[in-house]
Amino acid sequence: MPLLSCTARTCVYNKDEYCSKGDILVEGRSATAADETSCSSFKERSRDSVSDAACYDCGCRTIDVDCKAQECTFNREEKCHADKITITGSAATRSADTKCGSFELER
């Protein structure tokens, strides 16, 4: 499982820049650049979701990452095999505002 860093501070699962969900899905089946990917597990933090966030309390450093980005060098059978990945989107309000900053086009 990759070491995951997440700058999407507006996500309900973000705890100290780690993901407390335990697993995520990176979308972008035909992506050829990081900007064409997104974290489909993103859920915007809201007043109502703040209390819900207490149930997601692991602040996981390594998590299971499913990945649909077929052209990424780290994708093997739709699982991420990078040592470390970063999900970016510090002001995200929806999944499309995030991206996998560790995406590398397979050569």
C-alpha positions as CSV (number, residue, x, y, z in Angstrom):
1,M,0.0,0.0,0.0
2,P,1.3,3.4,-0.9
3,L,2.2,6.1,1.6
4,L,-0.5,8.7,0.9
5,S,-0.3,12.5,1.4
6,C,-3.4,14.5,0.7
7,T,-3.6,18.3,0.4
8,A,-7.4,18.3,-0.2
9,R,-8.1,19.9,3.2
10,T,-11.7,20.4,2.4
11,C,-12.3,16.6,2.2
12,V,-14.2,15.1,5.1
13,Y,-11.6,12.3,5.1
14,N,-8.6,14.5,5.4
15,K,-6.9,14.3,8.8
16,D,-3.6,16.2,9.1
17,E,-3.0,15.7,5.4
18,Y,-3.5,11.9,5.6
19,C,-6.6,10.1,4.4
20,S,-8.8,8.6,7.2
21,K,-11.0,6.7,4.7
22,G,-8.7,3.7,4.5
23,D,-9.0,3.3,0.8
24,I,-9.5,5.6,-2.2
25,L,-10.3,5.4,-6.0
26,V,-8.3,7.4,-8.5
27,E,-10.3,8.1,-11.7
28,G,-8.9,9.0,-15.1
29,R,-9.1,5.8,-17.3
30,S,-7.6,7.5,-20.3
31,A,-5.5,10.1,-18.5
32,T,-2.2,11.1,-20.0
33,A,-1.4,13.8,-17.4
34,A,-2.1,14.3,-13.6
35,D,-4.7,17.0,-14.4
36,E,-6.8,14.3,-16.1
37,T,-7.1,12.3,-12.9
38,S,-9.2,12.8,-9.8
39,C,-9.9,11.2,-6.4
40,S,-13.4,10.0,-6.7
41,S,-13.5,9.2,-3.0
42,F,-13.4,13.0,-2.2
43,K,-16.3,14.1,-0.1
44,E,-16.5,17.8,0.7
45,R,-16.4,18.7,4.4
46,S,-19.6,20.6,5.4
47,R,-21.1,21.6,8.7
48,D,-23.1,18.3,8.7
49,S,-20.2,16.2,7.7
50,V,-17.9,17.5,10.4
51,S,-19.7,15.3,13.0
52,D,-19.7,12.4,10.6
53,A,-15.9,12.7,10.2
54,A,-15.4,11.4,13.8
55,C,-16.1,7.9,12.5
56,Y,-13.2,8.2,10.0
57,D,-10.5,8.6,12.6
58,C,-7.5,6.6,11.5
59,G,-5.4,9.3,9.8
60,C,-3.9,6.5,7.7
61,R,-0.4,7.0,6.3
62,T,-0.7,4.0,4.0
63,I,-3.9,3.0,2.3
64,D,-5.3,0.8,-0.5
65,V,-5.5,2.8,-3.7
66,D,-7.6,1.6,-6.5
67,C,-6.6,3.3,-9.8
68,K,-8.4,3.5,-13.1
69,A,-5.6,5.5,-14.8
70,Q,-4.6,2.8,-17.2
71,E,-1.6,4.8,-18.6
72,C,0.0,5.5,-15.2
73,T,3.3,3.7,-14.7
74,F,2.3,2.8,-11.1
75,N,-1.0,1.1,-12.1
76,R,-1.0,-2.7,-12.1
77,E,-4.3,-4.4,-12.5
78,E,-6.1,-1.3,-11.3
79,K,-4.1,-1.0,-8.0
80,C,-1.5,1.7,-7.3
81,H,1.9,0.3,-6.7
82,A,3.8,3.6,-6.1
83,D,5.7,3.8,-2.9
84,K,4.2,7.2,-2.2
85,I,1.4,9.3,-3.8
86,T,0.0,12.7,-3.3
87,I,-3.6,13.8,-3.9
88,T,-3.8,17.5,-4.5
89,G,-6.7,20.0,-4.4
90,S,-6.4,22.3,-1.4
91,A,-9.6,24.2,-2.3
92,A,-11.5,21.4,-3.8
93,T,-15.3,21.4,-3.6
94,R,-15.9,18.3,-5.7
95,S,-13.9,15.3,-6.9
96,A,-13.0,16.9,-10.2
97,D,-11.1,19.6,-8.3
98,T,-8.6,17.0,-7.0
99,K,-5.9,15.1,-8.9
100,C,-3.3,12.4,-8.3
101,G,-0.1,14.5,-8.2
102,S,2.0,11.4,-8.5
103,F,0.7,10.3,-11.8
104,E,3.4,9.3,-14.3
105,L,2.7,8.5,-17.9
106,E,3.9,5.0,-18.6
107,R,6.8,5.1,-21.2
